[in-house]
Amino acid sequence: MGDTRLTTTNVLSNHFLVAKQCEAFVYVKIKLVNTNGGFVMSKKIGIVYASMSGRNQRVAEYLQAQLAKMGQPATLDEISQFDSQKLLEDDAFIVVSYTYHDGQVPDEALDFFDDLQTLDLTGKVYALAGSSSIEHEHFGRALDYLDQQLAHLGALRATAVLKINLDADRADLARLDAFCRQLIDFMAFQQQQLV
Ligand SMILES: Cc1cc2nc3c(=O)[nH]c(=O)nc-3n(C[C@H](O)[C@H](O)[C@H](O)COP(=O)(O)O)c2cc1C
């Protein structure tokens, strides 16, 4: 059997190697990582958040920091100041939002929510996270409404909707780390499908 190991420590993207082994072509998928152990990507991710008392802003900032550690920069915008058209420039986007009133999308996020319908989001990758409160009947339902809307518009969710009760604790931070990794993996998978 041939030796298929790579010795290069910092390779730039995912590839498929085609090796002829045992008189058959064998596809060897190699996950290529940089020296920090993070994926090297040149994709664009946008994070848009709604936050009244600061929890969801902190979640959004944490996501931005974790993605950066994984080698993936992301922009950060407050939802009421955000031009939804910018979503079209991103390869993927994350919406971070609380839930308000009786299980509703926050008022300052309504324009964003409505504007989604005017965009062609077919095949666009998204992920949803947010802090709300289990004391309320419809825990984190704003995220469910966003999910329904985005799925209806043909966008592709990269990972499970992540709901946090009030302040993020250590377990929540671990879930947010996994959330970032799954988003990056999903984007890499999508890219491979296009090759
Ligand atoms: C008036 C009011 C209504 C709320 N309604 C809901 C609700 O229906 N469902 C829910 O899960 N959380 C509800 N919450 C909880 C907030 O979503 C939660 O406090 C969240 O962490 C706030 O995020 P922020 O600090 O980013 O503003 C409500 C909070 C307030 C003050």
The ligand as an ORCA input file, in Angstrom:
! r2SCAN-3c Opt
* xyz 0 1
  C     -41.215     41.982     28.133
  C     -40.385     40.785     27.829
  C     -40.925     39.761     27.070
  C     -40.195     38.595     26.803
  N     -40.761     37.593     26.079
  C     -40.075     36.449     25.862
  C     -40.688     35.370     25.155
  O     -41.833     35.407     24.716
  N     -39.949     34.226     24.965
  C     -38.680     34.098     25.445
  O     -38.107     33.041     25.258
  N     -38.083     35.123     26.118
  C     -38.748     36.279     26.343
  N     -38.151     37.307     27.026
  C     -36.794     37.119     27.552
  C     -35.674     37.742     26.700
  O     -35.700     37.187     25.413
  C     -34.337     37.462     27.411
  O     -34.295     38.236     28.604
  C     -33.125     37.718     26.563
  O     -31.989     37.143     27.213
  C     -32.858     39.190     26.349
  O     -31.727     39.301     25.504
  P     -30.861     40.636     25.419
  O     -30.118     40.796     26.741
  O     -29.926     40.426     24.285
  O     -31.802     41.793     25.192
  C     -38.869     38.469     27.287
  C     -38.315     39.537     28.031
  C     -39.053     40.653     28.296
  C     -38.432     41.774     29.122
*
